[in-house]
Amino acid sequence: MSPQGKATTSVTYEFLGKSAEAAVYSYVGISLYTSIPGFWSFSFITAQLIIIVVGRIIGVIVTFYAFTLCFKKRTIKFKELLFIVYGGMIRGAIAFALVLNIPEEANDVDSVNRNSLYRSTCLIIVMATTLIFGTFMKMTQGCLLGESKHDKDGLHDV
């Protein structure tokens, strides 16, 4: 492929990716706005956030060290592992899509209220983790991993 074709393809796919991301988060934002009158439970939201953080830490670190015991080869430094844990804290559109697929009984008020609680909790968690963890991703990368080669060359500006 010619240099112009490579550059055009790269820009086109980056544009399509950013457009799709914007569409997904626009839908999540509109869903958040329309679910405001729904059921909310800050204790449930807090409990879910704690479960997500603790579960991610245990899941990644325990799994990694279990495999290093089995295979006796450690390929990832602990700081890199912490960055993987941090990056995995961000919940997104897949979590929200899964919550939307929970069936509800049409005549059961408890089922409708429960699904409203699940949806509103998931929306808050998606927005909070995206804003909190996503905002500080670059700073966390700098603290844990240092400056990458792409950052030094100016090739990548995330």
N, C-alpha and C positions, 0 to 999 in steps of 0.2 A: 504494500500500500504506500502511496506517495506521502511525503511529509504533510502536505495540505490535507489529504484524506484522513491521516491519523489525527491531526489537530481538530478537524471538523467533527470527526467521530467522537473524540474525547469531549469536546464542548457540547455536542448534541446529547450524549448520554448523561453528562453532568446536569444539563438543563432538564432532561426528562426525569431524572432522579429527584432533583430539587422540587420540580413541579408536583410529582407524586407525593413527596413528603409534605409539601404545603397543602395539598388536597386532603390528605389523611388528617393532619392536625387541624385543618379548618373544620372537618367533619367532627372531630373530637371536641373542638371548642364550641361548635353549634350544639352538639349533644349535651355538653356541660351546661350551656345556657338554658336549654329546654328542660333539663332535669332539675333545675333549681327548686321548683315547688315540690319535688319528690322527697323521699325519706332520706335523712342524713343521720349519721351517728359518728360523732368525732371519736368516741372510744373505739368503735369498730375500725375506723380509718387508722387510728394510731396503732391498734393491735396488728392490723394487716401490714403496716409499714415496718413494725418491729419484726414480724415474721419474715418479711421479704429480706430485710437486712441480715438478720441472724441466719436465715436459711441459705442465703447466697454465700455468706462467709463460710459457714460449715460445709456447704455443698462443694464449693470450689477447693478450699484448702484441704479438707479431709480426703476428697477424691484424688487430688494431686499427690498428697503424701502417701495414700494407699497404693497408688500406682508406682510411686518411686520405691516403695518397699518391695513390690513384686518384681520390678524390672531393674532396680539398682542403678538407674540412670536419671540424673536430675538435669533437665534441659532448660528450666525456667528459674530465674532468680526470684527470691522472695518479694522484692519490690515489684517485679513484673507480675507476679501472682496477685499482689494487692491491687495493682492497676486493673487486672482482669476482673477481680471482685468488684471494684468500684464501677467499671464499665457495665457490669451485669446488673447493677442496681436500677438502671433506667427501664421502666416499664413502658410499653408502647401500644401500638394499634392492635397487635395480636392479642394481648390480654383483653383489650376492650372488645374485640371481635368475638372472643370466646365467651365473654360475659353476655353479649347480645344473643348468643345461641342457646342460652339456658331457657328451657321451655317453661311457660307459666300456664297455670290452669285458668281458664276464662272465668269460671264462677267462684274461684277461691280467692278471697280478698287477701288472705295471708300470703299466698303465692305471689300476687301482684305487688304487695308491699315489700316482700322479701327480694324480689327481682329489682324493684326500684332501689332498694338499699344497696344491692350488689352493684348495680350500674353506677349509681352515684359514687360509691366508694372507689370503684375501679377508675372512674373518670378523674376523681381527685388525686388518686395515686399516680395515674399516668401523667397528669399535668404537673404535680409536685415533683415527681422524680425526674421528669424531663427538664423542668426549670432548675431544680436544685443541682442534681448530679450533672446534667448537661451543661449548665453554665460554668461549672468549675472543672470541667473535663480537661481543658487545656492546662490550667494551673496545676491540677493533680498530676497530669502527665509530666509537666516540668519538674515537679517536686520529687516524684517517684522514679522517673526514667531519665530525666535530663532532657536536653534539647536533641531532637532527632536530626538525622542527616537531611531529611526533606525540609525541616524548618531552617536549617543553616543555608541551604541552597535556594530557599524561597520558592520551592516547587509546590509546597502544600500549605494552604492557609485555611485550616479548619477552625 
